[in-house]
Amino acid sequence: MPNDLQLNRYQITRVDWLVAQSTLSNLRRQVFIIEQGVSQEEEWDGQDATAQHWLATDAAGIAIGTARLLPSGQIGRMAVLSDYRGTGIGAALLQAAVDHARHLGFAVAFLNAQSHALGFYQRAGFTADGAEFMEAGIPHYHMTQSLITTENPPARTIEAPDIALLDVDILEADWSADGEIITAVRDLVLRQELGLPVDRLSDDTDKTSLHWHAKNPSGETIGVVRMDLAGNISRLAVLPGHRHQGAGRALLDAAVARATRYGLPAAQLAGLQNLDRLFTHSGFTPSGEPFMVHGHSHQIYRKDLTINNIGHQRQELSSISADDDGIDGHTYKLGQDHQLLRLKREAEFREVILHMCQQAQQSIRIWSPMLDHKLFHSDELSDCISALARRNRYTKIEILLYDSHRVVKTGHALVDISRKLSSSINIKIVDPELRHLNDEFVLVDTEGVIYRSDFEQYEGFVNYRDITENSRLGRQFKSAWETGLHDPNLRQLKI
């Protein structure tokens, strides 16, 4: 959905509160505080920083109207200067907010309409429910609009998602700072969609639990989950428009990773049975008999963490080449096996780098200060990367290193192949300000991670499906890539 909506001689633009705060505040002060007598305490409710805002400007760029959308789906603070009312500006602002709520996957948009404007909101598709009430000394009606089309009626259950990937960031949340948005997401999914009671939205456990939220590229929270310190996961909620894309799975992975780091023996949850596919693909196993909670069938799911516990019995990696069955007869698959395996020898790193890269479908990103010849200089790896680069125009291989002198002087298989396939394989030099980082890692597609904290020591881990860690290291890589330096020596072909 475009951010701008052109209306005759006026423009409606979605703006950032931090950037446009002064302009938006002045508009609302003129309309609500000065004209309508609303108190400052009621007008400035502390919710603007987390809301979406729209600004209407005239042909000369003068601000003439505004509206906002809260994370709960509530539209409000509709303000148009008196000289411009009746020209369609208010309707355009309202439509922009409704369209964006639908774009975000809200099932319902709602607002508190001043009674004198009831007809305006009814013409825009809103329906009044309940009796008239007073707010800020002005009579209002609560009004709602369904955002689900008749061809796609609302369901009372959440469909099990496909295991596609969503471009999301999984971030740890602070309940004191993020509790309001977390509760809003829960309200939309748990109460409004599933019909669970209001006491499921928050409780005292929230204050002592760990929380994570999934954010889309626009920075909007689209999913949440929590886990207490005993490893009990609960309150998993992903907004309707963002399911079937991996956000739920990534949230579960974040909780499990933390439980593993804490040395907990297991993680468990009481989940909806129709999400069985999600839970089993995330490594959970059903336990006991199903049971009913508030009219929905639930099942206890458990994931044993003892075998791969980082602090205790970390599983060691033996041979994992493409020609044998790997550890204990198991062939590890990219995007499927969510096990943290410890690497302690040079040969283990070399074998797992080749094995994972051979399964790449989209991308390979290598952050290696020295591009260690023992790990990365081989015909097999070069052939593998060459095959991926030639597959189609959407695949990419990116390599970051600290100094090109050694690889240029002694020769390197990856440098040679990058010179031949320069449009698909790119190498940059990390900016000097970032060369204090000693880690080395390989990221394959959006799931695989091979990592060692010190590039001079062969000690680290591999995980064939860790979306959260891949995303975290991916942000480090992207930041360095954008400031990386091009070295002409890496592009010169030998004669």
C-alpha positions as CSV (number, residue, x, y, z in Angstrom):
1,M,0.0,0.0,0.0
2,P,1.5,3.4,-0.9
3,N,2.2,5.8,1.8
4,D,0.7,8.7,-0.1
5,L,-2.9,9.3,-1.2
6,Q,-3.5,12.1,-3.6
7,L,-6.9,13.8,-3.2
8,N,-7.6,16.7,-5.6
9,R,-5.4,19.5,-4.3
10,Y,-4.6,17.9,-1.0
11,Q,-2.2,15.1,0.0
12,I,-2.5,12.5,2.8
13,T,0.9,11.2,3.9
14,R,1.8,8.6,6.6
15,V,4.4,10.3,8.8
16,D,6.6,9.4,11.7
17,W,5.7,10.8,15.1
18,L,9.2,11.7,16.1
19,V,9.7,13.6,12.9
20,A,6.3,15.3,12.6
21,Q,5.4,15.6,16.3
22,S,5.3,19.4,16.4
23,T,3.1,19.7,13.3
24,L,0.7,17.0,14.4
25,S,0.5,18.4,18.0
26,N,-0.3,21.9,16.7
27,L,-3.2,20.7,14.6
28,R,-4.7,18.7,17.5
29,R,-4.2,21.6,19.9
30,Q,-6.1,23.9,17.6
31,V,-9.0,21.5,17.0
32,F,-9.4,19.7,20.3
33,I,-7.9,21.9,23.1
34,I,-8.7,25.4,21.8
35,E,-11.8,24.8,19.7
36,Q,-13.5,21.9,21.6
37,G,-12.1,22.5,25.1
38,V,-10.5,19.1,25.6
39,S,-8.0,19.2,28.5
40,Q,-4.4,18.7,27.8
41,E,-4.2,15.7,30.1
42,E,-6.8,13.9,28.1
43,E,-5.4,14.9,24.7
44,W,-1.8,13.9,25.4
45,D,-2.4,10.3,26.5
46,G,1.1,8.9,26.0
47,Q,0.1,6.6,23.1
48,D,1.4,8.7,20.1
49,A,4.9,7.2,20.0
50,T,3.5,3.7,19.3
51,A,0.8,4.9,16.9
52,Q,0.7,5.3,13.1
53,H,0.0,8.9,12.0
54,W,-1.3,10.6,8.9
55,L,-0.9,14.2,7.9
56,A,-3.0,16.1,5.4
57,T,-1.4,19.1,3.6
58,D,-2.8,21.5,1.1
59,A,-1.3,22.4,-2.3
60,A,1.1,24.8,-0.6
61,G,2.3,22.2,1.9
62,I,0.4,23.7,4.8
63,A,-0.7,21.1,7.5
64,I,-4.5,21.0,7.6
65,G,-5.5,17.6,9.2
66,T,-4.3,14.5,11.0
67,A,-5.4,11.1,12.2
68,R,-3.8,8.2,14.0
69,L,-4.1,4.4,14.3
70,L,-3.2,2.7,17.6
71,P,-1.6,-0.8,17.8
72,S,-5.0,-2.1,19.1
73,G,-6.7,-1.2,15.9
74,Q,-8.4,2.0,17.3
75,I,-8.5,5.0,14.9
76,G,-8.7,8.4,16.6
77,R,-7.5,12.0,16.9
78,M,-9.2,12.8,13.6
79,A,-8.6,16.6,13.4
80,V,-9.2,18.8,10.4
81,L,-8.9,22.6,10.5
82,S,-12.3,24.3,10.4
83,D,-11.7,26.1,7.0
84,Y,-11.1,22.8,5.3
85,R,-14.0,20.7,6.7
86,G,-16.5,19.4,4.2
87,T,-13.9,19.1,1.4
88,G,-13.3,15.3,1.8
89,I,-10.1,15.7,3.9
90,G,-11.5,13.9,6.9
91,A,-12.8,11.0,4.7
92,A,-9.4,10.6,3.1
93,L,-7.6,10.5,6.4
94,L,-10.1,8.0,7.8
95,Q,-9.8,5.8,4.7
96,A,-6.0,5.9,4.9
97,A,-6.1,4.6,8.5
98,V,-8.7,1.9,7.6
99,D,-6.6,0.7,4.6
100,H,-3.5,0.5,6.8
101,A,-5.3,-1.4,9.5
102,R,-6.4,-3.9,6.9
103,H,-2.9,-4.1,5.5
104,L,-1.6,-4.9,8.9
105,G,-4.0,-7.8,9.2
106,F,-6.5,-6.4,11.7
107,A,-9.9,-8.1,11.7
108,V,-11.7,-5.1,13.0
109,A,-11.0,-1.3,13.2
110,F,-12.8,0.7,15.8
111,L,-13.2,4.3,17.0
112,N,-15.1,6.5,19.5
113,A,-17.0,8.9,17.3
114,Q,-18.4,12.2,18.5
115,S,-22.1,12.0,18.3
116,H,-22.5,14.9,15.9
117,A,-20.3,13.1,13.4
118,L,-22.1,9.8,13.6
119,G,-23.4,10.1,10.0
120,F,-19.9,10.8,8.7
121,Y,-18.5,7.5,10.1
122,Q,-21.6,5.5,9.1
123,R,-21.0,6.6,5.5
124,A,-17.4,5.4,5.8
125,G,-18.6,1.9,6.8
126,F,-18.6,2.1,10.6
127,T,-21.5,0.8,12.7
128,A,-22.4,2.1,16.2
129,D,-22.7,-0.4,19.0
130,G,-23.8,0.3,22.5
131,A,-25.2,3.4,24.1
132,E,-24.0,7.0,23.9
133,F,-21.3,7.8,26.4
134,M,-19.3,10.8,27.5
135,E,-15.6,11.2,26.8
136,A,-13.6,14.4,27.4
137,G,-16.9,16.1,28.2
138,I,-18.3,15.3,24.7
139,P,-20.9,12.7,23.8
140,H,-19.6,9.7,21.8
141,Y,-20.5,6.4,20.3
142,H,-18.3,3.3,20.0
143,M,-18.2,2.3,16.4
144,T,-16.6,-0.7,14.5
145,Q,-15.9,-1.8,11.0
146,S,-15.1,-5.4,9.9
147,L,-12.0,-5.5,7.7
148,I,-12.5,-9.1,6.6
149,T,-14.2,-9.4,3.2
150,T,-17.3,-11.6,2.8
151,E,-15.3,-13.9,0.5
152,N,-13.0,-14.6,3.5
153,P,-15.3,-14.8,6.6
154,P,-13.6,-14.8,10.1
155,A,-12.8,-18.1,11.6
156,R,-12.8,-19.0,15.3
157,T,-9.6,-21.0,15.0
158,I,-6.1,-20.2,13.8
159,E,-4.9,-22.2,10.8
160,A,-1.7,-24.1,11.1
161,P,1.0,-22.1,9.2
162,D,3.0,-23.3,6.2
163,I,6.7,-23.2,6.9
164,A,7.6,-20.3,4.6
165,L,9.8,-17.6,6.0
166,L,8.9,-14.0,6.8
167,D,11.3,-11.2,6.8
168,V,11.0,-10.4,10.5
169,D,13.2,-9.4,13.4
170,I,12.7,-11.4,16.6
171,L,13.6,-9.1,19.5
172,E,13.5,-9.5,23.2
173,A,10.8,-7.2,24.7
174,D,10.7,-5.4,28.0
175,W,7.3,-5.8,29.6
176,S,7.5,-2.4,31.4
177,A,8.1,-0.6,28.1
178,D,6.4,-3.0,25.6
179,G,3.5,-4.4,27.6
180,E,0.9,-2.2,26.0
181,I,1.7,-3.4,22.4
182,I,2.1,-7.0,23.5
183,T,-1.3,-6.9,25.2
184,A,-2.8,-5.3,22.1
185,V,-1.6,-8.1,19.8
186,R,-2.9,-10.7,22.3
187,D,-6.2,-8.9,22.4
188,L,-6.6,-9.1,18.6
189,V,-5.7,-12.8,18.4
190,L,-6.7,-14.4,21.8
191,R,-9.8,-12.4,22.7
192,Q,-11.3,-11.0,19.5
193,E,-10.4,-13.9,17.2
194,L,-10.5,-16.9,19.5
195,G,-13.0,-15.6,22.0
196,L,-10.8,-16.2,25.0
197,P,-11.7,-14.3,28.2
198,V,-10.1,-11.0,29.0
199,D,-8.0,-12.5,31.8
200,R,-5.9,-14.3,29.1
201,L,-4.5,-10.9,27.9
202,S,-2.1,-10.3,30.9
203,D,-1.5,-11.5,34.4
204,D,1.1,-11.3,37.2
205,T,3.4,-13.8,35.4
206,D,4.1,-11.2,32.7
207,K,6.2,-9.1,35.1
208,T,8.6,-11.9,35.8
209,S,8.6,-13.6,32.4
210,L,10.8,-13.2,29.3
211,H,9.0,-11.7,26.2
212,W,9.8,-11.6,22.5
213,H,8.1,-9.8,19.7
214,A,8.3,-10.2,15.9
215,K,8.6,-7.0,13.9
216,N,8.2,-6.7,10.2
217,P,10.6,-4.5,8.0
218,S,8.4,-1.4,8.9
219,G,9.1,-1.9,12.6
220,E,5.5,-3.0,13.4
221,T,4.9,-5.7,16.0
222,I,3.2,-8.6,14.3
223,G,3.6,-11.4,16.9
224,V,4.5,-12.0,20.5
225,V,5.3,-14.9,22.9
226,R,6.4,-15.2,26.5
227,M,8.3,-17.8,28.6
228,D,8.7,-18.0,32.4
229,L,12.0,-18.9,34.0
230,A,11.0,-22.6,34.3
231,G,10.7,-22.9,30.5
232,N,6.9,-22.7,30.2
233,I,6.0,-21.0,26.9
234,S,2.7,-19.3,26.5
235,R,0.6,-16.4,25.0
236,L,1.9,-17.1,21.4
237,A,0.0,-14.7,19.1
238,V,0.7,-13.8,15.5
239,L,-1.6,-11.3,13.7
240,P,-3.8,-12.8,10.9
241,G,-2.1,-11.1,8.0
242,H,1.3,-12.4,8.9
243,R,0.8,-16.1,9.4
244,H,1.9,-18.9,7.1
245,Q,5.3,-17.2,6.8
246,G,7.4,-18.4,9.8
247,A,6.9,-15.7,12.4
248,G,5.4,-18.1,14.9
249,R,8.1,-20.6,14.4
250,A,10.8,-17.9,14.8
251,L,9.2,-16.7,18.1
252,L,9.2,-20.3,19.4
253,D,12.9,-20.7,18.4
254,A,13.8,-17.6,20.3
255,A,12.2,-18.9,23.5
256,V,13.8,-22.3,23.1
257,A,17.2,-20.8,22.5
258,R,17.0,-18.9,25.7
259,A,15.8,-22.0,27.6
260,T,18.8,-23.8,26.2
261,R,21.2,-21.1,27.3
262,Y,19.8,-21.2,30.8
263,G,20.5,-24.9,31.0
264,L,16.8,-25.9,31.4
265,P,16.1,-29.6,30.8
266,A,13.0,-28.9,28.6
267,A,10.7,-26.2,27.2
268,Q,7.0,-26.9,27.2
269,L,3.7,-25.3,26.3
270,A,0.0,-25.9,26.3
271,G,-0.9,-25.2,22.6
272,L,-3.9,-25.3,20.4
273,Q,-4.2,-28.7,18.7
274,N,-4.8,-27.3,15.3
275,L,-1.3,-25.8,15.5
276,D,0.2,-29.2,15.9
277,R,2.2,-28.8,12.7
278,L,3.8,-25.6,13.9
279,F,4.8,-27.2,17.2
280,T,6.1,-30.4,15.8
281,H,8.2,-28.6,13.1
282,S,9.7,-26.6,15.9
283,G,10.8,-29.8,17.6
284,F,8.1,-30.2,20.2
285,T,6.5,-33.6,21.0
286,P,2.9,-34.0,22.1
287,S,2.6,-35.3,25.7
288,G,-0.5,-36.8,27.4
289,E,-4.1,-36.5,26.3
290,P,-5.8,-33.5,24.6
291,F,-8.0,-31.3,26.8
292,M,-10.4,-28.4,26.4
293,V,-9.8,-24.8,27.5
294,H,-12.5,-22.2,26.8
295,G,-14.0,-24.3,24.0
296,H,-10.7,-25.1,22.2
297,S,-8.8,-28.4,22.1
298,H,-5.3,-28.1,23.6
299,Q,-2.4,-30.4,23.9
300,I,0.8,-30.3,26.1
301,Y,3.9,-30.1,23.9
302,R,7.4,-30.6,25.2
303,K,10.9,-30.2,23.8
304,D,13.8,-32.0,25.6
305,L,16.8,-29.7,25.8
306,T,19.1,-32.0,27.8
307,I,21.0,-33.6,24.8
308,N,22.0,-30.3,23.2
309,N,22.2,-28.2,26.3
310,I,25.0,-25.7,25.7
311,G,26.1,-25.6,29.4
312,H,26.0,-29.3,30.1
313,Q,25.9,-32.1,27.5
314,R,26.6,-30.4,24.3
315,Q,26.6,-32.8,21.4
316,E,29.9,-33.0,19.5
317,L,30.2,-33.1,15.8
318,S,31.9,-36.0,14.1
319,S,31.9,-36.5,10.4
320,I,29.0,-34.8,8.6
321,S,30.0,-34.9,5.0
322,A,27.5,-35.2,2.2
323,D,28.5,-38.8,1.5
324,D,27.7,-40.3,4.9
325,D,25.0,-40.2,7.5
326,G,26.5,-37.7,9.8
327,I,26.0,-38.0,13.6
328,D,24.5,-41.2,14.9
329,G,23.3,-42.1,11.4
330,H,21.5,-38.7,10.9
331,T,21.9,-36.5,7.9
332,Y,21.4,-32.9,8.9
333,K,19.1,-30.8,6.7
334,L,19.1,-27.1,6.2
335,G,15.9,-25.6,7.5
336,Q,14.8,-28.8,9.3
337,D,17.1,-29.8,12.0
338,H,17.1,-27.4,15.0
339,Q,20.0,-28.7,17.0
340,L,22.9,-26.8,18.4
341,L,26.1,-28.8,17.7
342,R,29.4,-28.0,19.1
343,L,32.5,-27.8,16.8
344,K,36.0,-28.3,18.3
345,R,38.3,-29.1,15.4
346,E,39.4,-27.6,12.2
347,A,38.2,-30.6,10.2
348,E,34.7,-30.3,11.7
349,F,34.4,-26.6,10.6
350,R,35.7,-27.4,7.1
351,E,33.3,-30.3,6.7
352,V,30.2,-28.5,8.0
353,I,30.8,-25.4,5.9
354,L,30.9,-27.5,2.8
355,H,27.9,-29.6,3.8
356,M,25.7,-26.7,4.7
357,C,26.7,-24.6,1.6
358,Q,25.8,-27.5,-0.6
359,Q,22.2,-27.2,0.6
360,A,21.9,-23.5,0.0
361,Q,19.0,-22.4,-2.1
362,Q,19.2,-18.6,-1.9
363,S,22.3,-17.1,-0.4
364,I,25.6,-17.6,1.4
365,R,27.1,-14.9,3.5
366,I,30.6,-15.3,4.9
367,W,32.2,-13.0,7.6
368,S,35.8,-14.2,7.9
369,P,38.6,-11.8,8.9
370,M,41.3,-13.9,7.1
371,L,39.2,-16.2,4.9
372,D,41.1,-19.1,6.4
373,H,42.6,-21.3,3.6
374,K,42.1,-24.4,5.8
375,L,38.4,-23.8,5.8
376,F,37.5,-21.9,2.6
377,H,40.1,-22.7,0.0
378,S,38.9,-25.9,-1.7
379,D,37.7,-27.0,-5.1
380,E,34.6,-28.6,-3.5
381,L,33.5,-25.4,-1.8
382,S,34.4,-23.3,-4.9
383,D,32.3,-25.6,-7.1
384,C,29.4,-25.5,-4.7
385,I,29.4,-21.6,-4.5
386,S,29.8,-21.4,-8.3
387,A,26.8,-23.7,-8.8
388,L,24.6,-21.5,-6.5
389,A,25.8,-18.3,-8.2
390,R,24.9,-19.7,-11.7
391,R,21.5,-21.0,-10.6
392,N,19.5,-17.9,-11.2
393,R,19.7,-14.1,-11.0
394,Y,18.2,-14.0,-7.5
395,T,20.9,-16.0,-5.7
396,K,23.8,-14.2,-4.1
397,I,27.1,-14.8,-2.4
398,E,28.6,-12.1,-0.2
399,I,32.0,-12.3,1.6
400,L,33.4,-9.8,4.1
401,L,37.1,-10.0,5.2
402,Y,39.5,-7.7,6.9
403,D,42.6,-7.6,4.6
404,S,42.9,-8.8,1.0
405,H,46.7,-8.8,0.9
406,R,47.1,-12.5,2.0
407,V,44.4,-14.0,-0.2
408,V,45.6,-12.0,-3.2
409,K,49.3,-12.9,-2.7
410,T,48.9,-16.6,-2.0
411,G,45.8,-17.1,-4.2
412,H,42.4,-18.3,-3.0
413,A,39.7,-20.4,-4.6
414,L,36.9,-18.1,-3.6
415,V,38.7,-15.0,-4.9
416,D,39.3,-16.8,-8.2
417,I,35.7,-17.8,-8.6
418,S,34.4,-14.3,-7.6
419,R,36.5,-12.8,-10.4
420,K,34.9,-15.1,-12.9
421,L,31.3,-14.5,-11.6
422,S,31.6,-10.9,-10.4
423,S,27.9,-10.2,-10.9
424,S,26.9,-12.9,-8.4
425,I,29.8,-13.3,-6.0
426,N,30.9,-10.1,-4.2
427,I,33.8,-9.5,-1.8
428,K,34.2,-6.4,0.3
429,I,36.7,-5.3,3.0
430,V,35.3,-4.5,6.4
431,D,35.6,-0.9,7.5
432,P,38.5,-0.4,9.8
433,E,36.3,0.8,12.6
434,L,34.6,-2.6,12.7
435,R,37.7,-4.8,12.6
436,H,37.9,-5.1,16.4
437,L,35.3,-7.9,16.1
438,N,37.0,-11.3,16.3
439,D,34.1,-13.5,15.4
440,E,33.7,-15.5,12.2
441,F,30.5,-16.9,10.8
442,V,28.7,-18.3,7.8
443,L,25.0,-17.7,7.2
444,V,23.3,-20.0,4.7
445,D,19.9,-18.8,3.4
446,T,17.9,-17.4,6.3
447,E,18.3,-20.4,8.6
448,G,21.7,-21.9,8.8
449,V,24.5,-20.6,11.1
450,I,28.1,-21.7,11.6
451,Y,29.8,-19.6,14.2
452,R,33.0,-19.2,16.2
453,S,33.6,-16.3,18.5
454,D,37.4,-16.1,17.8
455,F,38.5,-16.7,14.2
456,E,41.9,-17.8,15.5
457,Q,40.5,-20.7,17.5
458,Y,38.6,-23.7,16.2
459,E,35.8,-23.6,18.8
460,G,32.2,-22.8,18.0
461,F,28.8,-24.3,16.9
462,V,26.6,-25.0,14.0
463,N,22.8,-25.0,13.7
464,Y,20.9,-25.9,10.6
465,R,17.8,-24.0,11.6
466,D,18.2,-21.0,13.8
467,I,16.2,-18.2,12.3
468,T,16.8,-15.9,15.3
469,E,20.6,-16.2,15.4
470,N,20.7,-16.0,11.6
471,S,18.7,-12.8,11.7
472,R,20.9,-11.3,14.5
473,L,24.2,-12.0,12.7
474,G,22.5,-11.0,9.5
475,R,22.0,-7.5,10.8
476,Q,25.7,-7.3,11.8
477,F,26.6,-8.5,8.3
478,K,24.3,-6.1,6.5
479,S,25.5,-3.1,8.5
480,A,29.2,-3.9,7.7
481,W,28.3,-4.7,4.1
482,E,26.8,-1.2,3.6
483,T,29.9,0.5,4.8
484,G,32.3,-2.1,3.3
485,L,35.2,-1.1,1.0
486,H,35.8,-2.3,-2.5
487,D,39.4,-3.5,-3.2
488,P,40.4,-3.4,-6.9
489,N,43.0,-6.1,-6.2
490,L,40.1,-8.6,-5.6
491,R,38.8,-8.0,-9.1
492,Q,42.0,-8.1,-11.1
493,L,42.4,-11.2,-13.1
494,K,45.8,-12.8,-13.3
495,I,47.5,-12.8,-16.7
